[in-house]
Amino acid sequence: MFTGIVEEVGKIRSIRGGGDSAVLEIEGSKIFDDLKLGDSVSVNGVCLTVTSFTSNSFTADVMHETLNRSSLGKLGVGGKVNLERAMPAYGRFGGHIVSGHIDGTGTIISITRDANATWYRIGASPSIMRYIVEKGSIAIDGISLTVAKVDDKTFSVSIIPHTSEETILSLKKVGDIVNLENDIIGKYIEKMMRLGPANGTQLGGFGAEAGSANSGNASGHTGNYTGRDYVDTGADDDSLSGGSGGYGSSGVTEQMLMENGFM
């Protein structure tokens, strides 16, 4: 597991193979003080396994699935990549939970300066956009970032100068492809809501992808889940967007889990 805090920018020294698989040789400096055979390293957000290493480079196999899902297949010799070692159990959790399992890619739609910050607007497929929420987390080329704006087809992040200087984002241009990994917590919650407890019972109206507009109502909070989007009608103060307790403390989740056999 990673945390999305890039340790250094490395460089592709060589690429062997091609087509459905490849072997990358990547050089760097900071990550090699305790690197071992079999260690996991995030390369532009993709979790790769160290198959050999020297004092300033390592090799990793890239399989067909990885080439299909990510932008690694577009790298060339000399290309720059973000590098991060797996987080140790005693490490500081500086970003968010990043598995290194890329969900897909996005395309940079625009890059805009805003005083000392830089805005990146990125377009992505519906399968990725469904898990992106404003003020939530997203990993872009392995960088843990906060979503500042989101609409149906795009989302935006605002980058401070330090992030630009310590990662490859500053090298990106409009039209470039970036690796995207959604926050895994949202995906687990969706799966649990769809499947329900071990007997397969669905959780109220939260489970069905085509659930009706009023099937997800819970006591004490008027909100509907249509199988894709939660609609908060603002019936009380503990709404998703604010309130003293938020959704997790309003009692809705606990009551729903109790009613469906989870508690």
Secondary structure, 3 states (H helix, E strand, C coil): CECCCCCEEEEEEEEEEECCEEEEEEECCHHHCCCCCCCEEEECCEEEEEEEECCCEEEEEECHHHHHHCCHHHCCCCCEEEEEECCCCCCCCCCCCECCCCCEEEEEEEEEEECCEEEEEEECCHHHHCCCCCCCEEEECCEEEEEEEECCCEEEEEECHHHHHHCCHHHCCCCCEEEEEECHHHHHHHHHHHHCCCCCCCCCCCCCCCCCCCCCCECCECEEECCCCEEECCCCCCCCCCCCCHHHHCCHHHHHHHHCCCC
